[in-house]
Amino acid sequence: MFCAAQNFNVIYDFDSSSDWGTSIFYRNDGNYLVPGLGYKQFKGSHYAYVVSPDGKSIISKETFSIKGENYFNGYRGRVKRLTNGNYITPYSIIWDKPTYPNGYTISPGYGIMDSNGKMLFHKTFDSDTACCDQQITDCIVMPDKGYLLGGDFYDRTAKTQKGSLIKLDSNGNMQWRKLYAYYFPWTYYFTRINSMQLISNNRMVVGAHYEDLVWANPYINFNRPWFLLMDTAGNILRDSAYRYGFAGMGTMGGGNIFKDVNGGYFHYGQYDRVYNSQHLDFICNYPDYLAHLDDSFKMTWLTLFPDSPGHKYIWTVRQLHDSCYLVMAGKRKNENSQGLGWAAKVDKKGKVVWDNTYYFDTTFENAISDAVELPDHSIVFTGHSRDSNSPLWRNHDMWLLKIDSNGCEIPGCVPTKIKSISNESPDVVVYPNPVYEQLYIEGLSLNTRIQLFDLYGRVVYSSASINTKESINTSNLSPGNYILQLVNTNGERVIKKIVKE
């Protein structure tokens, strides 16, 4: 059971449509604004919900859809709150064009929403061209009150994709467009801009990725990060590309980079992520990561999030009030397994403070896409849950989940809605309890993650089993109550309270 007055775990099931929560904001009146995407019978729209503080009620819903020939309204980029209380939302529109190559074209645009998510103004560019596709992933407000949109420009004739910056004046009129590409002479690259952040009146940091395409059968893709310091005219002042070891998938990973309040930058992606042309992207267990970079884009620490087997698919990272990092993802063992929402708190030195999985009971797939920290330091996530028993056009539901600052669904506890080790697994025996020095654990499967938490949610011990029997030396721990958590490779858990004397 949940403490409903404080935390909640709820999906909003609109039977006639499929809906995702992509961003979340905390309003001054205590309500949440949740922009997202939805589609009904494959007709897409952008929506924004205002949700009550307890998560029980939808106060209002605003829907935005460009009417015309489009069969799906494309993608929403990174939504940002403006100083006047409005929001800017970049988007990409897919237009149904039967006479064009592939039968469609993609064009960029942006809109301004009020505090309720109502679209006040929008503008779309190049909506009727067969030569190219353009997608927008991020945007910033410029010092001259104009806007800068970032994404990619795909030339259908040349079959090349370059990173794109589009500068608009305050009325949305295009002033210039600049294209960027990272090349090596022996390979063939696609480039996309994934993130942008204004760091001074005339400087911005831009995160991109380039596709290291190795021709084979099938060909292998490596989306490598490319970091750029630019002036506001789009000129590159300094850049750094990571050639080996670091990669990512689309807007989820790749070259996302943001100014760190601790100094330097933080960046996330997949470590040597490999996938092929058939998107069989579970070839190897290359973990997602969070990294800190100095001002010259040199890495100062790297935290890996291994998951054996499977991947976590980091969607985004936010910095919390204490300058630590909140990492959010959708975790999957393989393409046919249940997806779990996953989040971790990482301290300023790259040490994992806590990490947990979350899901809604009846769904097949769960993913967390964004979060907001509240004044009491609790956290509200948004994302989606998918029911595999429903038709594709209405099987996704917007998901909201509230946890405390320690990652717990019930304040002061470990998360609820978790699995136990299956009956087919050996019984897990933990002894002695209470414990004075050595704590023994028997009946483990190999590679079971072993974690011991104090009552503040801090990890005081972490390892992975290499035998069916393991032990923990608790002699250096203070007397008191602790939580032992065991997670096997199927994501199933055992949780036990441990008393240290």
N, C-alpha and C positions, 0 to 999 in steps of 0.2 A: 504494500500500500504506500501511496505517496503522502507526504505532508502537503496537502493541496494549497494551504495558505501560503506556502513558500515556493515549492517546486512543482513542475508539471511535465508531462510527456504526452503529447497529443498530436494526432493528425487531423487534418481538415479534409474530409472525404466528400468531394463534389462529384457525384456519380456521373454527371454528364460531361466531364472534362478531365484532363490530366494536368496537374499543376506542380510546379517546383517553387520553393522559396530559394532565391539566389542571394539575397542580401537582407540584413536586418539592422534597424536603427532604433534607439531609445529616444522617445520624444519627451519634451518637458512636462507633459501631462501624465507621464507614467505609462502611456500606451506604446506599442511597438508598431513601426512601419516596416512591412515586409514586401519589398518589390520582388517580382518573380516572373516566371514564364508559364504559359498554359496553352493547351490547344484542345479543340473540340472537333472531332471528326477530321483531324489533320488540318484544321483552320487555326492558325496560331494567333496569339495575342500576348501583350505584355500587361501584367496586372500589378496592383499594389494593394495590400490589405492593411487595415489598421486593426490591431488585435489588442484586447484588454490586458491589463497587467497580470491577471491570473491565468491567461491563456485560454479561457473558457469561451470567450465571445469574439466574434468578428464584428467590429463596430461599423466598418465601411469597406467597400471594395471599389476600386477604380480600374477600368479596363481601357487599354489603348491598342488599337489595331488599325494599320493602314489599309484602307479599302482599295480594292482593285483586283489585279490579276494574281496577286500572290496567294500561294496555297499554304505557306507557313511563314510566320513573321520572324523567322530567323533566330538571332541570338541577342541576349542582353549583355553588355559589357559591364565593367566595374562601376557601380553607382556610388556617387559621392555627395555628401551634404555641403551645401553652400553656406556662406556666412549669413545670408538673409533668411535662412530656414528652408529654402527650397532645395531641390536635388537635381543634379545633372545625371542623365543616364544615356550612355552611348548604346547604339544598337546596330545590327546588321539585318537587312531585309532580304529574304529569298523570294525572288519573283518567278512566277511560272511563265516561261517563255518557250513554247513548244518548238518554235523555229530556230532557236539558238542551240549551239553545241551543248549537249547534256540536258537540254530542255529547261534550263533555268539560268538566272544571273543573280549575283549577290551585290548589294549596294550598301554603302555606309550612311549613318545618320546619327542624330542625337536629339534629345528632348530635355525640357525643363519641367519638373513636377513640383507641385506645391507640397505642403507638409502632410496632406492626406493622400498623396500619390496621384493626384489629378494632373494630367498632362496639360500644361499651360501653353507650350510652344514646342514644335518639333520641325526638323528639316532633314530631308533625305537627298542624297546626291547620286548622280549617275545611275538613275533607275532604269535606263533604257539603252544599255550598251551591250553588245555581244562580244566585245573584245576582251573584257576583263571581269574579274570578281574582286570585291573589296570587303574586308571584314574589319570591324572596330572592336578592340578589346579594352581600351582605357581612354581616359580624357582628363584634362586639367584646365582650370581657369587661369588665364594668363594675366600678368600685371596690368595689361592694357584693357582688361575686362573682356577680351576675346577668349576663344577656346582653342585647344589643341587636341585633336583626335589621333590616336595611335592604333595601328593594326597592321594589315598586310594588303598588298596589291598583287593579284595574280593575272599575268598576261597570258591569255588563252593561246595566242599565236606562238609566242616564244616559249610557252610552257615554263615560265620562270615566276617565282614569287619573291617579292621584296618587301621589306618592312616599309611602312608608310606613315608619314606625319601629314596631317591636314590642318592648316591654320585658318581659323575663322575670325571675323570681326565680331563685335558684340551683338550684331544683328543676324549672325549666322551666315554671312556671305563669305565664300571661300577666297582667301588672300593668296595662299600658295599651298602646293603639295610637294613634298620631297620624299624620295625613295632611297632605301638603304639596303645594301646586301653585303654579306661576308663571304668571301671566296677563298678557295684553295684551287690551284690550277689542275689538280688531278681528280677532282671530285665535282659533284653537281649539287648545288645548294638551294634550298628554299629558306627565306628569312621572314620572321614575324616579330613585331613589337608586341610585348606582353604587358608591360607595366610602364607607367610614367609618374614622376613625382617632382613637383617644383620645390627646390631646396633653397633658393634665394630669388631675388627679383630678376636675375638674369642667368640663372643656372637651373638645370633639371637633370635628374638621373633617370636613365631609360634602360629598361631590361628587355632583351630580345633573345630569340634563339635562332640558330641556323641549323638546317637539316644536313647532317653529314650522311650523304646517301652513297652507300657502297653497292655497286652493281653486282648482283648475284642472282640466283634463282631459288627462292624469291630474293628480292633485294632487301637489304637491312638498313634501317634508319636509326640515326643517333641525333636527337635534338639537343644540340650543344648550347650552353648559355653564352650570351654576348652582352657585356655591360658597357654602357656609354654614358659619359658626362657630356652634356650639350649646353650650348647657350640657347636662349629662347627664340633664336632665329633658325634653329635646327642644325647648327654647325657642330660637328664633333670636336670636342676639346681633348678628350682622352677616352680610350676604350680598351677593353680586355676581353678576349675570347678564350674560353676553356676548351681545349682540344680533346683531351682524353679524361675519362673517369666520371664526368658529370654530364647529365642529360635531363630530359624531361618530356612530358607529353602535352602538347598544345598549351592552352592557357592555364592548365593546372600546375604545370611545372616549368620547364624551359628556363627562360631567363628572368623570371620575376625577381625584382630587387627593390628594396625600400630603405629609406633613411632610418637608421637605428637611433633611438634616443640615448643609447649608451655610447654613441660615437660610431662612425663608419656606417655599414649597411648590413642588412640581413637578406638572405636569399634562400629559396627552397627549390627542390626538384627531385629527380630520381638519379641514384648513383649508378652510372653506366647502364642506363635503361636501354634495353634492346627490344625492338618489336619489328615485325616484318610486314610485307605488303598485304598479307591476309589478316593483319591485326591479331595475330596469335601472340599477344603480348604477355604471356605467362611463360615464356621460354626459360627464363632464369630468374632466380630470386635476387634481383638487385634492389636494395632497399631505398625507400625515400629518405631524404635528408633535409636538415636545416643547417645553414652555414652562416657564419659571421665574416664579413669582409672589412678590411680597413679602407681608408679613403682612396687608396690607389687600386682597389679591387683585389687585393691579395687576401687569401683566406687565413683567418686567425684561429678559428675552430670549426669543427664539423661534427654534427650529431646525426648518427644513422638510426633509422627506425626499422630494423630488420623484422621480417615476418615470414616464418617458414612453415608451409609454403604460402605464396600469395604476396599481395602488395597492398599498400595503404592509400595510394592515390591522393596525395595532399592537394586540397582545393585552395586553401588560403592560410595565411598566418597573420595574427593580430598581436600587437603589443599591449600588455595589461598595465594597470596603474603602477605596479611595482617594477616596470621595465622588463619583466619576463615575457616570454613568448607563448602564445596559445596557438597550437598547430591543429588543424582540422582536416579530416579526410573521410573517405569512404573505403572501408577495408574489405577485400575479397580474397578468398583462398584460391578460387579459380573462376572461370567464366560461368559455371553452373551452380556455384555455391551461394548461400545466403550472404548478402552484403550487410555489413555492420557499420554504423557510424562510429567514428573513432576520433579522440582528441587527446592531446598531451600538453602539459605545461612544462616549459624548458626555462631554466634560469639563465642569468646573464653570462654564465661561463659555458653554457651548452649542456648542463647536466639536467636530465629528466627528473622533474619533481614528482609528477604523476602522469600516468596514461591509462585510459579506460576505453572500453567499447560500449556502445549504446544502441538500442534498437526498440522499435515498436512491436508489440507481441505478434501480430497477425501478418506481418509483411515478409516478403521474400528479400527485398533489397532496401538498404537504408544508407544514406550518405549525408554528411554534414557539409554545407557549403559556406556558411558564414556564422559569426557570433557577435554579440555585443556584451560588454561588461557593464553591469549596473552599478549605481552608487554604493551599494553594500558589498560590491565585489563578487556577487554571484554572476552567473553567465547564462545567457539565453542563446541557444543555437537555432538556426533554421537549416532546412535542407529538404529532402523528399524521402518518402517511403513508397515502395512499389509492390503491388499485389499481383503476383504472376498469374492468378486465376481470372483476372479481369482483362478485357480487350485492351490492346496496346494504346488506343486513343483515349482511354480513361483510367489507366492502371497506376498512375503516379498521384500521390497526394502530398500537399504541403505539410511539413513536419516541423513542430516547435518543441524544444526540450530545454528545461531549465535545470541547472545544477548549481551547487555551491562552489565556493572558491577552491575547494579541495577536489573537485571533479566528481562529487557525490550527488546522486539523484535525491537522496534523503540526507539533509544536512548532518554532518558528523559521522556518516556511515560510508561504507563502500557502495558502489552503484548497485541498484536493484535491476530486475529483469535480466539476470545473468543465468547461464547454463551451469549445470553440474556435470562432473565427469560421467560419461555414459555408463550404464550397468555392465557393458561388455568390458570396460576397463578394469584393471585390478583396483581393489579398494585402497584408498590412500590412508596411510596411518601416520599420524604425527605424534611424537612423544619425546621427552616427558612434557607435560603441560599441567601445571606451571613448570617453567624451565629456569634453571640457574645458569647453565653454561652452554652445553651443546644440545641443539634441537635437531632431532632426526626425522626424516621424511621417507617413508617407504611406499612402494607401489606406483612409482612415477613412470610415465612413458618418456622416451628419449626426447630431448629438446623441449621439455616442459619449462615454461618461464616461471621462475620462483622469485616472488617479491615479498618483502616484509615492510609494512607501513606503520608509522606511528599514528596517533590519533589526530594529528594535524594534516594527514594525507601525504606526509613526506616519505620518500623511499629511503629506508635505512639499510636495505640489503636487496641485491638483485643479481640473478645468475640464471643460467639455463642448465638443465640436468643433462649429464652425460652417462649416468647410471640410473638404475631403478631405485637406488637408495642414495640420498644426499643428506648433508648436515649443514647447519648454520651455527657458527660460533656467536653466541649472544653475550659473551662476557663483558663486552664494552658498551652494551646498551643499558640505559637507565631503567630501573624497575618501573613497571607499569603495564598497561595493556597495549597490544599490537595486533595488526591484522595480517595474516599470512594469505597470500593469493597465489594460486597455482593455475596456469593457463597452458593447456596442451596445444599441439599443432593444429587441432581442429577448432580452436577458439573456445573450447569448453573449459569451465572453471571450477575450482574448489576454493572456498574461502573459509578460514578458521580463525577464531579469536585465540590469541596466544597471550599468556600472562608471564611476564618476566619478573622473577623475584630478585 
